[in-house]
Amino acid sequence: HALAALDPDRAELHRQNVWPLWRLSAEQDFKKATHVITNLDQGGLGLPDRDYYLDTDERSQEIRKQYVAHVERMFGLAGTPAAQAKVAAKDVLRIEHALAKVSKDKVARRDPVGMYNKIDLGGIKAKAPVVDWDAYLKAVGHPGTPDVNVTSVAFFEGVNALLSAEKPAAWQNY
């Protein structure tokens, strides 16, 4: 299964504070200030905000065009042949666009009530069953986590669908 190969890589990147797909942190429990809880937050975008991917005005389209060219150049500098770099850059933009579509916007992210969705480990496993949460949490140093705060349940449901929909080669490019 292609995702099984991704999980160790994502955990390693998360240990290095590189955040593909989502961010993980230990935060104060909003409703129980004496406790610290594992926090899972949307992430995975190379551009500053979801609107950079979703806005359709001319400026936003130009920014995306330049971003794809930049990503393509970075692949080239890493030794990827030109034709392959072009495909890889398009994969990156497509995946990031899909992540942006399921991400909360800036206004929703300012609502503390909406950003607090405390669920037990079984709850996140049900929302995103494609991820091996036990192995992931162990690999990032949070084994035995009983509860997590998921800032956007819809985001993790979207990530779950995206993990199943994209081909392994596209994930490798991302």
N, C-alpha and C positions, 0 to 999 in steps of 0.2 A: 504494500500500500504506500503510495507516494507521500502521504501525510506523515507516516511514521518516520520517514527520513527528515521531514521538516522540523518536527518537534525538538530534537536535540539541538539543531542549528538555531532555532528561535530561542531556546533556553540559553544557549551559549551567548547569543547576541544580547539577550536581556540581562545576563550577568555582567555584560560590558556596557550597560546603559545605552544600547542601541535598541530601538523599539519597533520592530516589524509587527504590524497588525494591531497590537495593543500595548499599553503601558501597564506596568505592575509597580505598586508601591505599598508601603506600610503607612497607614494614615490613622488619625484619631477617628474612632467611631462617632459619627455626628450625633447619635442619640444616646451615647454612653461614653462620655468624655474620658473616663478612667481606663478605657480599653483602646487597644490598637487593633486595627482590622486590615486584612489584605484588601487592597483596592485595585480593581481592574478597570482601566479607562480606555476609551477609543484612541486609536493612533494609526500609524502606518502611512501617513501622508508625507510626501516630500515637499510639497508646497505648504505655505503657512496655515491654510485654513480650507475647509471643505468648499467654501464659495469659489475659490480659485478654480476648482474643477467643474462646478455646476453653473456658474454665471455664463450667460451666452453673449454678453456685450463684446464689442470688437477688442477692447483692451484685454479682457480675460482670455479670449481665443488666442491673442498674440502671445500672452504669457505662457499658455499651455504649449503653443508651438515652439517657443524658445526653450521651455523646460524639456520637451522631448528631444530637441537638438542637443541640449546640455547633457542629458542622460546618455544619449547616443555617443557623444564625444567621450564621456567617462568610460563607457564600455570599450571604446576604441583605445583609449589610453591604457586600459587594463589588458590590452592585447586581443580583444575580440575582433574577428574579421568584420569589415564594414557592413556586409549584408546581414550578418548575424546581429551586429550592434543595432541596426535599424529595427529589426524584429524585436529584440530584447527591450529597446526603449518603448516601443508600442505596447509590449506586454506590461511594462511598469506603469505606463499611463492608464491602461485599461483597468488594471487591478486597483490602482489608487483611486480612479474615478468611481469604481464600484464601492470602495471603502467610504469615499466621500458621500455617496448616496445614502448610506446607512448611518452616517455620523450625525450627531446632534449639531445644530447650528450654534453660533455664539450666544444668542439670546437664551436658548434652552440650557446651555452650559452654565449660565449665571443663576439658575434656579436651584438653590440648595435642596429643596424637596425632591425635585426631579432627578438630581444627581445622586440621591441616596436610595439604593435598591439592594438592601442587605438580603442575601440569600445564602442558604447552606451550600456545601460543596455539591450535593446532589442536584440542587437547583441549577447551578452553572453547567453541570454535566448534562442536564436535560435540555438546556437552551443551546448548547454547543457541543453535541455528543461526538463530533468528529475529532475533537481535541482530546488527547489522553491527559486529562487534568491532573490525575495523581502523579504521573511521571513528570509532567511539566512543573508542577509545584515543588516536587522533590528536587528537580534539577536546578531550580532557581533559589533553593534554600528556604522554601515555605512548606515543608512536608507536614501533613496532618492538619492543614488549615481547615477549621470547621465551618467558618462563615467567610463570605467575601462581600464587599460592596461592589456592585457592578453599576458604573455610572450610566450605562445605556444598555439595557437588556436587548433592545432592538438591534443595536450594533453587533452584539455577539451572536445573535441569531443570523444576522446578515453575513458575518464572517464565517459562520458554520456553513451556510449555503455556498459562499464563494470558495471555501476550501475544497468543497466537493466538485464545484463547477469548473475550476481552472485546471489545465493540464500541468503535470509535474515540471515540464520545461519552462512554462510561464512563471511558476513559483520560483524556480531556480533563478530566472532573470530578475524577478522582483527582489 
